[in-house]
Structure formats: C-alpha cells, structure tokens
C-alpha cells in the first residue's frame, strides 16, 4: 500500500512538471547563444489581434484598436483600410533573416535604444494550454518588440524582441524595401482621409450655401435614380440647367478627401477662422437621412511684398475644412480636388425658374 502511494506521488510530480513545461514553454525567449525561429517576430493569427500600441523615443505614440466599425486610431477615428491591411500583413510576415553579428551588437543596441519604435501587440488568446488544449480566453499582451531603422541596403530592419539580448535583422519576404514607414507613430498617417464617400445613387440631396454670394447658392434634390431637381437660393425650381455638369459634380461625391489634418491651431484660432474666413458650406444627405456637412474657410499665408514688407496673402491652392462642425478635426484641402463642388449656381444653370 505504501509502495502504491509513492508511485502515485511520483506520477503526480511528473504530471505537474509536464504541465509546467507546457505552460511556460512558449514564454521562454532564446538568448544570443541561440538563433530565434524565423517567425519569432510574426503574429500568425492577425484576426485575433485586438489592439497595437506603438511609441517612439520622442514621446509620440498611437493606439490602434479593432472595433465593430473597423480599426480606429486615437479611440474613434477610422484607420484607412488599405494601410491597416498592409500593417497586418507586415505583422503576419515579419521574418528573421539573421542575428546581428556579435561584433556589431553593442552598436546596434545603442541605435535601438534611441531610435526604435516599441510595438506592443494584444490578442484574444487562451489563458493557458495543457497538452495543446486551450483553456479560457482573455485579451492580453502577447508580443513586444522594438522596430529599429533600416539596414544599409534598405531591404530590412534592425529589431529586438523583448526577452532576447541580441538584436536581429528582420525583413518581409517578397517585399523589396524596409518596414520602418508602416510602424508610424504619427496618427495622421493612419486616419481615413475620406470626407465624402457617397455614390450618386445614394444621394438624397446636396445643398451648396455661398456665404460671399448668397444668390449663387443652390440645392439639388433627388427625383430619380440619376435625376435631380435644382433649386436656387430662394427655393425656386430652376427649369433650365446643364444636366451633365450637375451629374458629373454629384458623381464625384463618391470619393472626396482631405490632404492633411491641421494640428497646430487652438480653439480660439479655429473660432476666428470660422467666423471671419468661412465662405461656403456643403451639406450632403444620403437616402438614409445621414448628413455630412463641410464648412470651407479661406486660408491666408504670411508673405512679403516686393519691398520686403510683411503682407497676408490668400492661399489660392488650399482651404481649411471643418467636417460636421467638429472643432477637434480641421483639415487642409485642395481647391483643385473640390473644384466642381465649389462652383456657383450660374455654372450649372440659366436662371429660368418655376414660380
């Protein structure tokens, strides 16, 4: 009986030891004496990634989060889909090329200490596994590494996996270039630049309010799949107008975006710009009743005249745009890109009206 008890105790110890090995096996990072696996930096299941936090050594950071509406940056702003797809593809395919030779490791570690981007990846993952069987699921940080600058040939990057004491050279198979640009900590590089993204078949109405010349204001109202009635600023129906010009202009609402986000203006300055330089408002309503409002404001640049005296000059290439009256997001936009949307009523119509 006593012998059976000893056997049971020994068996229990062996099972416990096996479980501990299985539990902690994946958390052991190889040191500089051993090469990392080729996929040590990669995330095999990118669909399970919930968020990615990146920070550089200059204090800049971004938090990318997966939501029901798609990936967002800074809590609420949608990330451009193609850029996020490229980023997830990079996370999935990042491959170890080689360890940095020992003679150069100290120098590269110093470079990484001052010029790397720290990358924290979070996933829904099992709390633990026993004999390969997952138990429980929770969001947790599954990988951290430091993405450094490009190698001399610009086809790979130096990187350091947290827990390892040796830097590595990593690359993306099939891609001739380096990964640094995609690991941007500037949130403006991630945000969706769309202002309007509505096909003409989904437009219910489009209103153009001209604050400088109110008589040039007008409204187009849907009466068929690709047919619209035109009304002037007094809400009188315009009978004669250039149908092709109007349809071409409305068709362009399927893809209208901004050039850049302006981050250097405080609320007082934005208020001043809005009240003094606001020259046009565009209100687009889709067939479901959703409205997008773009308020256009003139942009002035500081310049000097021929004698060197400071002057304020109207920027004829760009204007500032306020979307849905959100003072937190003011954008730089191009006149060229919005050329047809800022045309006056007289561009489209002869003033023959129906009383």
Secondary structure by P-SEA (a helix, b strand, c coil): caaaaaaaaaaaaaaaaaaaaaacccccccccccccccccccccccccccbbbbbcccccbbbbbbccccccccccccccaaaaaaaaaaaaccccccccccccaaaaaaaaacbbbbbbbbcccccccccccccbbbbcccbbbbbbbbcccccbbbbbcccccbbbbbbbccccccccccccccccccccccccccccccccbbbbbbcccccccbbbbbccccbbbbbcccccccccccaaaaaaaaaaccbbbbccccccccaaaaaaaaaccccbbbbbbcccbbbbbbbbbbbbbbbccccccbbbbbbccbbbbbccccccbbbbbbccccccccccccccccccccc
